[in-house]
């Protein structure tokens, strides 16, 4: 016969082992707590199964009701069929001992106030957030020493252990368990120890112990065996002494001391090392060390060794403040590079953002690199792009104050990495630049807009170079008034505007002997009129069809602008949307002359589930005058004198939920094709993906450069969480692969590995130069889950290069 009764002094002996404090002497009620976790544990412990594997009792299907009711995120669980569900949820907080009720259940009980108290037969001690089970439990008359034996199981938030016997001193709140197995649910970890000692309420010390996050139903792929393991729930870290890291039965590392996470908190420790090989750096090893310096700032220091270049240091510091924004500082230093004329190699980057209040914000973006080959030689991150001009800027922004007003004050300069870059091709510094946009009126009626772009442009130039690089202030203003007529079936938006451009050369420019100008200042004013109109026709049936004709007219007279400087303006490439814009230039160094009409027609077909089965657009511009304003003072280009653009076509189709195709093409008026591209996408439901694209553009003077390239990428799961992935970019003009990558990736419950090879040219490389060779690198990322974060270089590269990677990666991991 089982007996249920209150006996808090006896319960305290074991429960305090879990919570580190004494339980109240007497409870006021015999009622057992109703916590669902405790009920499940009691139900699972009603019967004893001698010899049953302890871990299997709590390793359940991840889709089971027991697992689904947990709202904790277990790292790596998406790759597992099963997951640990301990009796008490990691989110369950035990009540204060002074407020808790303890209920004891046993088949036999003997209470002796002058001697030992004994409970036998399926003994269960139940308290909010805590649970103990044993076959036999005794307590001395002083209520100081407690002993439990026979399949002793103890549980608290996310933890459970099973031992042969437990000895505990209630006064000193210390004790030990012998021959113990344990489970930590949140870390998805389990193991065994000859002895487990509780040295404080939050610290467990394990002697001759093992630790792994691999499934318990098979021989673990990896595990740590240590002379001593300390698990600290307060800090979220584990520490080992005299540890060996084993893969299967093979010891791969002996570590006198090691620190590792037991939950997902930011804590100081070693992150996943990275091993790589490149053809210009040799074998490379990086060991990131994460430093959790404070809740609002941290750092990562990465010692790195390259066999052909020497030792290098990399570091990153992140910070957040309560009232003054957040930022990131990172850099690297390689002294006396043996393969770079023994020069020091270094870089430095500083990013800072501060939302001062609802109206004002500021940011800093500062970048410095010692040489143009730094990223090509030293950066193994495949996601890094080399930029010829490193930005160095400060911005102050205003918006959300006066309705319709936005403003930006900016100081911006650039570090040009290649010293051989001609000065005429180097960007100007803005010292400073003020941008203002103000819109007022009715968005569905009469509306007014003002734009201002005022900047002082300065470029350093070599006094020995026979060139003229003017500097000065450019003042651009635009005043516009428009009437917005919009309704469901169409729109008509007439707009009139006046634009002005004023340039004031500085003293350095006027004093430059190589500078020839008939005026110290330049000034021009151009009025402009545009009319944008369109209709929308819809037809409903089995499919929803829309037909949208559009007409756009723009007029602005020609004003002579020969000899005007070009500080930051380029020509716009032509596409369907560009047909309906009066601006041929990006930038404010030229005021367009226009007299043209653009006509366009768009058609869409939607099916019953919302897929756009077809979208087709075709348009064309008709010019009534030549375009005489150009970026340079040479004769007008071919495109400036044609009577029309030729047709511009854009097509796309969602053939199904998995297949998408897109195509664009632009013809000249004489029938020559100036630009075309086609892109095909397939996204599978099981993490597979295939992309293909072809892009060709002809050279057009004063408009665009030529290219002829093919890109392709794929991700293909193979079997048992293995998948292959690849990416290629092929330059048809030069018959060379500018970049290709092939990789193999595996993910499981407790470990992951990625191996990939990459060959590529630097963004600044001239592939036609026989002295320029492709960089080749082999990278390996290996992670023992539960010992550090995953090295995500391959993932970040694919996310940047492969359209749809995020979606298929999520499908695959789920």
N, C-alpha and C positions, 0 to 999 in steps of 0.2 A: 504494500500500500504506500502511495506517495503522500508526502506531507508538504503543505505550503504554509509558511508562517513568516512573520517578520523577525529578523535576527540581525539587525544592522551591525552590532559589534563584530560578529563573525564575518559578515559581508565585507566589512572594511579591510580585513586582512588581505583579501585578494583584489578588491576593487581599487584600493589605494595604490596597488602595484601598477594599475593602468593610469590612474589620474593623478597620482602623486600627493594625495591628501586624504585625511581621515573622513570617513562617512559619518553622518549624524548617528548618534547612539540608538535612537528609537524613531520609528516612523509612526505616523498617525493613522495609516490605512493599510489594509491587507490587499488593496487593489493593485494588480500588476499594471505596468505602464502599457500604453496602447501603441507605442511606436511600431510601425509596420516592420522595420528591420529586425527588432527584437522578437516579434512574433514569428517571422520567418526563421530566425535562428533557432528558436525553441522548437519549432516544428521540425527543422532539419536535424535537431539533436535528440529527438525523442527516442530514437533507436540507435544502437551502436553497431557498427559494421567492422568487426576486427579485421585489420589488414588492409582496409580500403585506403587508397592513396589520399592523403590529406588534401592535396591541391585540387584534385578532381571534384571535390565536394563544392568548390566555389568557382570553378571554371566552367562557365555556361555559354550557350550560344549568344552571340552579341545582339541578335534580333529577338531574344526571349523577353518576356514581360519583365523579368527581374533586371535585365540589363537596360531595357528601354526606360525604366523609371528613374535611372540615374541621370542627373543633368551635368555630371562632371565630364570634362573632355580628357580622354586618355590618349596620350601621344602614341601614334602608330597603330591604334586599334582598328583603323579602316582596312588594314592589310591582314587582319586576323579573322578567323571564323568564330573564335570564342574570345571571351574576356572575363577577367576576374570580377566577381560581385561578392564582396565581403558582407558579413551579417549586418554591419552598421555603416551607413553611407558616409563617405568622407566629409560630407557637408553637415552631418549631424553633430551638434555641439552638446556635450554632456552638461547637465544642470549643475549648479553650485551644490557641493555635497551637503550643505546645510539645508537645502531645499529638496533634496532628492529622496525618493522612496526606494528601498531595496526589498526585493521579494526573493526568498530562498525556497527552492523546491528540492526534495530528496526522498528517496524510498525509505531510508532509515535515518533517524536523528537521535542523538544522546547528548543531553546538556548536563554538565557537571560544574556547578559554580565553584567547586574547590579543586577542580582538576581539568583535564582536557575535554573539550567539546568535540564531538565526532559526528560528521554527516557522511552517509554512504549511499551508493546506488544512484547514478544519474543525477548528481548534484548540479543545480543550476542557480546561479546568483544573477538576478536581473535588476538593472537600474537604468534610468534614462541615459542613453548614450554609451552604456557599458554592459558587458556580459561575460560571465565566467561559467565554465562547465568542467566537471571532474568526476571521477568515480569515487574518490575518497578525499575528505577534507577534515583537518583537525586544527584546533586552536588552543593555545595554553590558557591557563586561568588568568594570567595577567593581560590577556588580549594584546600581546606584543608579538609573539611568533605564530605564524600560520604556515601550514604545509598542505599542499594539494598533490595528489598523485593519480595516475591512471588516466591517460588521454585528456590531459588538462588543456582546455582551449580557452583563450582569452581574446576578447574583441573590443575594439573601440573604433573611433572614426577612421574607416578605411584600412584598418590593420587587424589581422588575426594571427594568432600563433597557436601551435600545438606542441606540448612537451610531455615528457615522462613524469616530471615532478617539478613543483614550484616551492621555493622557500622564501619567506618574506618577513622582514622586520618592520612592524608598523610604526615604531617610534622613529627610526632612522629613515624610513621610507626607501629602503633599499632591499634588493632581492635578486634572485636568479632563477632561470629556467634551464633545465638540462635536456640535451638531445632534442632540440627544438626545430620545428619547421615554421616558416612565417610567410605571410603574403602582405604586400603593400599595394592596395588597389590603384591608387592614383598614379603611381609610378609603373604599374603593371609589372611589378617585380616580385620575385619569390626566391627562397633559398633555405639553407639549413645551417644550424650552428650547434656545436657541442655545448655551448653555454651562452645564454642571453642574460645580461644584467641590466637592470634599470638603474642608472646613476643619477637621474633627475626626472622630473615629470615629463620632459620632452625628449630625453636622450636614451637610446638603447645601445648597449655595447655588446657586440657579438664576437665570440672567440672561435677560432678555427671554423670560419664561416664561408659560405658561398653566396653569390648574388648574381641574378640574371633577369632579363626581361623576356626571354624566349618562352614559348609555350611549354607548359609542364607535361604535356602528353607525349613528349619525345625527348631524346637526348639533346640538351641545349646546344645551339650552334656556338654560343660563346657564354662564358661565365667568368666571374672573378672569384678566385679562392684567396682568402687572406687569413693571416694570423689573427687579425683584429679588424672589425668593421664597426664604425660608429654611425648611427642614423639619428639625425637631429631634425625633428619635425618643426622646431621653432625656426631654424635657419633654412630648412628645405635642402640640406646638403648631407652627403655621406662622405666619410673619410675611411681610408684603409691604411693599414700598416702591414708590411711584409706580404704584399699582394702579388698574385700572378694572374695575368689575363690569358685565358685559354680559349682557343677555337677548336671545338671538338676535344680531342685528347692532347692537343699540342699547345705547349706554352709559347706564346708569341712575344710576351714581354714580362719582365719582372720589375715591379715598381715598389720601391721602399715606402713611398707615400703617394697617395692619390686622392683627389677631391672630386666628387661627382654629384649631379643633381638627383634628388628623389621626388621633385615636383617641378612645375614649370615656372618657378620664380627666378628672377635675375639674381644670380649669385656668382661670386668670384670663382673662377675655375678655368680649366683648359678646355677649349672648344675642339672640334674635330680637326685634326691635322690634315694637310693637303700635300699630296705627292704628285710631282709633275716632271715632264721631260720636254725640253725645247731644243731645237737645232742650234740656237745661238745663246743658250744659257746653261745647257747641260741638265743634269739631274737636280731637282729642286725639292726642298722640304720646307714647309711652313707650319708653325705651331702657334695658333692664335691663343692668347691668354686674355680672358675676360675679367675685368675688374669692376665689381659693383661697388663704386665708391660711396654712393648715397642714393636715396630714392629718386633724386632729380638729376643726377649725372652719373655717367659711367665711362669706361674706356676699354678699348681692346688694343693690346700690344702684341705684335706678331713678329717674333724673330724668324728670319728666313735665310736659308743658305742655298746658294747656287754654285754648282760644282765648277763652272767656268768663269764665274765672276766674283765670288766671295760672299761675305756675310752682309746682310741687309736688314734694316729695321723699318717696320711699318707700324703706324699707330693711328687710332681714331678716338676722338673724345666727343661725347654727346652730352648736351646739357639742356635743362628746362628750368625756367624761373617762374615764380608765381606771378610777377607783374611785368617782366621785361623780356618775354619771348623765349625762343629756343634756338639752338644752333648745333652745328656739327663742324668739328675741326679734324682734318686728317692729313697725313703726310707720310713720306718715305725718304729714306736716306741710304745710299750705297756709297761708301768711301772708296776712292781709287779703283774704279772699275777696270779690271785687267784687260777687258776686251774693248774699252772705249778710251784709249790713250791715257789710262790711269786717272781719268777725270772723276770728280765727285758727281754723282747723279742724285737728284732730289726733286721732290714735288711737294706742293702745299696747297690745301684747299680749305676755304672757310665759307660756310653757309650759315646765315642767320635770318630769322623771321621774328618780327615783333608786331603783334596786333595791339597797338597802343590803346585804342578805344574803338567804338563802333564806326568812327569816321576815319581814323588815321591808322596807318600801318607802315612799317618800314622793313627793308631786307637788304642784306649784303651778300654778294656772290663774288668771292675773290679766288683766283686760281693762278698758280705759278708753277712752271715746269722748267727744269734746268736745260733741256735740249729737246729737239724735235723727235728723237728716237727713243725717248724715255718709255713711253707706253708700249711701243713695238718691241723693245728689248726686255723690259722688266715686268710688265703687267701681264699676269697669266689669266686674268679675268676675261673670259671670252665676250663679255658684254660691254667692255670698254671700247670707246671710239676715240681715235686721235683727232683732236681739233687743232687746226693750224693756228687759230687765234684763240688764246685763252682769255676768257672774259674776266674783267675786274670792275665791279659795279656796286653802287649804292643807290637805293630807290626810296622815295617817300611818297606814299599813295594816300589819296583822299577820295572817299565816296560815302554814300549813305547819310550825308549831312543835308545840304541843300538839295532838294529833290531834282534829279536830272543832271547833277553836276558830278563829274569825275575829273581828277587831276593827278598827274604824276610828275615829280621832280626827280631827275636821274643824272648821276655822274657815272660815266662809263668809259673805260679804256680797254685795250686789248694788248696782250703779249703775243707777238708773232713769233712762233717757235723756229721757223726756218729763216736764218739770217740772209739767205740768198733770195728770198721773196722780194720782187721789185717793189719799191716804195709806192708806186702807183696802184699796186694791188693790195696794199695793206689798209685795214679799216681805219677810219677816223675815230678819234676820241671825242666824246660829248662832254663838254666842261662848262656848264651842265646842259641839260635838255629839260624843257618844261612842256608837257602835253596836257591840254585841257579840252574836255568835251562837255558841252552843256546842251541838253535837250529839254524843251518845254512845250507846252501846248497839249493837244489832244491826240493820243495815238490812233484814234479813229476819226480824226478830223484835221483841223489846221494845226500844224506842228512846226516848230522852229528849232534850228540846230546851229551851234557855233563850235568850230574846231580851231585849235591853235597848236602849232608846233614851233617852239622857239628853241634854238640850240646854238651853242658855240662849238664849231668843229675845228679840231686842231690835229695836225699830223706832223710828227717829227720827220725831217728829211735830211738826207746826207748832203752837206754843202759841196761835196766833191761830185755829186751826181748832177748831170745836166738835165734836170727835170723841173717841172713847175707843179707844185702841190699847194694850191691856195688854201688858206685857213680863214675862218671868219664866222660871223653870225648869220644864220638863216632864219628868217621870220616868215612863217606860213599861217595864213588865216583863211577861214571859209565861213561864210554866212549863208544859210540855206533856209528856205521856207517850202513846205510841202503840204499837200492835202491828201490824207489817207482815206480813200474810199474803199471799204472792204465789206463784203458780205459772203454768205456761203457759196454763191454762184460766180463770184468774180471780184476783181479789184481794178482800181485805176488810181495811180499815184503820180500826179504832176509835181515837179520840183524845179524851183529856180534858185540859183546860188551865185555868189560872187566869191572868187578865190584870188588871193594876192600872194605874191612871193617877193620878198626883199632879202637881198644878200649884201652884207657889209664886210669887206675884207679887213683883216687886222693889219697892224703895223708891220709885222714880220713879212706878210705877203706883199705888201706894197714896197717894202725895202728889198725884196728878193730880186736880184739882177736878172734871174731867169724868168721872172713873171712878167708877161706882157698883157696889159689890159688898157682899154680906152676909158675905163671908169673905175673909180674906187668902189662903187656900189652898183648893184643890179636891182631893178624893180620892174615888176610886171603885174597887171591885173587882168583876169579873164572871167567874164560872166559865163554861166552855163545853164542850159535847160534840159531836163530829161522828163520823159513820160513812160511809165512802166504800167502796162495793162495786161489783163489775163482773164480767162473764163474757165469755169470748171463744170463739166457735164458728167453726171453719174447715171449709171444704169444698173439696177439691181435685178437679180435672177439667181440662177445657180451660182454665178460668180458676180462679184462686185467689180464694175468696170468704171474707170474714170478717164476722161479725155480733157486735157488742159492746153489750149492754145495760148500763146503769149507773144506780145509785141513790145519792143523797147526802142525808143528813139532818144538820141542824145545830140545836142548841138552846143558847141563852144567855138568861138572864132579863133583864128590863128594869131598868136602874138610871138614875135621874134624872140628867141631865147638862146641864140648862138653865143658861145663864150661863157655861158653860165656854168658854175662848178657843179660837179656831181659828188655830193658828200656821202649819200647812203641809198641811192635809188637804183633799182633794177627793173627790167621789163617783165611784165606778167606773161606767163605761159597761157596759151589758149586752151580752153575747155568749154563745156556746155554752159556752165554758170558764168564764165567770163564774157560770154556773148551779151549778157544783160548788165554789164558794168561799163560806165563811161571812162574808167581809169585804166590806161594801158601800162601804168608804172606803179610799182610798189615803192613808196617814198614820196617826198615832197620837193624834189629838186626840179621838177618839170610840171608845167600846167598844160594838160592835153588840149589839142584842137580836135574837135569832133564834128561830124555831120554824117551820121549813119543810122540805119534801121536794122534791128535784129528781130527775126521771126523764129519762133520755136513751137514745138508741139510735143507734149508728153502723154503717154498712155500707160495705165496701170491695170492689172488684172489680179484680183484677190480671190482666193478660194474660201471655202466655208470655215476653215480652221485658221484663217488669217495670214496664210503665206502669200507673199507677193509673187505669183507665178510668172509674171512678166512686167517689166518696167522698161519702156523704150522712150527715148528722147532724141529728137533731131532738130537742129537749128542752123541758122545761117545769118551772116551780117552782110548788109549792102551799104557800100560807102559812096557818098555823093561828092566827096572831095578827098584829095590825097592827104595823108597824115604827115604834116611837115615838121612837127616837133619830134625830135629824136634825142637820145641820150648823148650822142656825140655830134660833132659838127660836120661829119662826112656826108656824102650824098645820101639821099633817102634810099632805104633798103627796098628790096622787091616787095615785101609785105606792106610797105607804106604807100605804094602806088596802085595796088590791085583794087578792082572795083567791088570785090566781095571776098569772103573768106573761104568759100567752098563749104560743103556740109560738115557739121560736127555731130557725131552720132554717139549716143551712150545707151548701152543695153545691159540689163541684169535680170536674172531669173533665179528664184528659189524653186528648183526643180522638185525638191522634196524637203523634209526637215533636215536631211543630211547633205544634199547637194546644192551648191550655189555656183553660178557662172556670171561673170561680169566682163564687159568689153567696151572699149572707147576708141574712137577713131576721128581724125581731123584731116580734111583734104584742103589743098590749095585750090584756087579758082581755076587753075589750068588742069586739074585732075590729079596732080601729084599728091601722094599721101605723105603728110608731114609728121603725123604722130599716130601711133596705134598701140593698144595693149589689150591683152586678154588674160583673165585670171579664173582658175577653176579651183573650187574648194570642196573637199569631202570631209565631214566630221561624223565619226561613228558613235554609237551608243556605248561602246565598250572601251573607249579610250584610244581609238585609232583615228588617224588624220592623214590626209594627203592634200597638198597644195601645189599648184603649178601656175607660173606666170610668165608672160612674154611681154617685153616692153621695148618699143623702138621709137626713136624720135630723130628727125632730120635736123640738120643745122639750119637755122634761120637767122640772118643777120639782124642784130639789135633785138632779138627776141628770145632765142633759146640755143643751147648747145646740143650736140647729138649724143645719143647713146643707143646701144643695141644689146640687150641683156635678157637672160633667162634665169628665173629663180624657181627652185623647187624645194619642198620639204616634206617630211613624213614622220609619223610616229606610229609604230605598229606593235601592239602587245603580242608576245609570242606564246608563253605558257608559264603558269605558276608565278605570276608577278614579274616575269621578264618582259622587257620590251626593247625594241630598236628604234633609233631616231636619227634623222639626218637632215642636212640643209646644204644647199649649193647655190652659188651666185656665179653665173658664167657670163663673161664679157665676149660677145660675139664679134665686136669690132677688132679686138686684139687676140682673139682665139686663146683665152686664158681664163681659168677659174679664179676669180678674185677671192673666193672664199668657199670652202666646203668643210663639213663636219660630219662625222659618223660616230655614233655612240651606242653603248649598251647599258641598260639600267635595270636594277633589280631592287625590289622593296619587299620586306617581310615584316612580321611582327617585331622582330628584335634586331634586325640589321638591314643595311642597305648599301649598295655599291653602284657607282657610275664610272664607266671608263669610256673616254672618247678621245678621238684624234681630230685635230683641226689644222688646216693649211689655209693661210690667208695673206693678203697684202695689206700693209698699212694704208690708211686712207690717203696719205700723202705720197705714196709710192708711185713712180712712173713705171708701169709694167712693161713698157717698151725699152727700158734701160737694161741692157744685158747684165749690168752689175747689181741689179736689184733682184734679190731672190725672195721667194715666198717664205714666210715664217711658218714653221711646223712645230706643233706642240702635242704632247700626249698627256692627258690629265686623268688622275684617278681620285675619286672621292669615296671613302669608305667610312661607314658610320655604324657603331655599335649603339643601338638606340637605348637610351637610358644613361649613356655616359657623355652626352653632349649633343649640341644642335647639328642638324644636317647642313653640310656644306652645299650651298645652293647656287654655285656658279653656273652649272649646266642648266638648271631650271631658269635662272634669270636670263641666260643667253637665248634659250628657246622662247621664252615669253616675249623677248624683244624682236626676234626674227620670224617667229612662226605664228601667223594669224590663227586664232582659235586654240592656242596651246592651253590657256587657262581652263577652258571648258572641257577639253578631252582629258586633261590631267585630273580634273575633279571627277569625271565619270570613271576614270580608270581606278583612282584610289578608293572610290566608293563601291 
